[in-house]
Amino acid sequence: MVLSFNGRRWLLSGIGALMLSALACPCRAGFLDGTTGQLKVVPEQAAADKGAKEFSDKITFADGKFSSAFFSAKGFKPAVYRGEVEPKEAEFEVEQTSESEGVITWLGEIRGQQIVGRLTWRLKDGSALSYNFEGTKN
């Protein structure tokens, strides 16, 4: 691609453009590694109507993966997390799977010491349970 700037022509190769876009992305692997948190997880009304209960959980970010103590006990394996980090704030997204229990999608945000977000648990039978969570970093 050729660009004109101040009467000069500049050639941006595919590699150069790729390098510029990589610099613009604040994402990096394992950016939350070493972070742990204690959460209170509360079912949304529709999930509560299906029998879902509130529970406490401990989450951990290590080696580029996210794990939940509560869901590990149900067979959900640690999973690679993605997201981005800014000064005093980070966002993360994770999809955990269990052969017998289904798939959980976590969407969360960490601001200072506070952790907030939502998770959706798609059970093997096709139903879904949605929860909100909040807590603090350890």
Stockholm file with secondary structure:
# STOCKHOLM 1.0

chainA/1-138         MVLSFNGRRWLLSGIGALMLSALACPCRAGFLDGTTGQLKVVPEQAAADKGAKEFSDKITFADGKFSSAFFSAKGFKPAVYRGEVEPKEAEFEVEQTSESEGVITWLGEIRGQQIVGRLTWRLKDGSALSYNFEGTKN
#=GR chainA/1-138 SS CEEEETTEEEECCHHHHHHHHHHHCCCCTTTTTTCEEEEEEEECHHHHHTTCCCEEEEEEEETTEEEEHHHHTTTCCCEEEEEEEETTEEEEEEEEEETTTEEEEEEEEEETTEEEEEEEEECTTSCEEEEEEEEEEC
#=GC SS_cons         CEEEETTEEEECCHHHHHHHHHHHCCCCTTTTTTCEEEEEEEECHHHHHTTCCCEEEEEEEETTEEEEHHHHTTTCCCEEEEEEEETTEEEEEEEEEETTTEEEEEEEEEETTEEEEEEEEECTTSCEEEEEEEEEEC
//
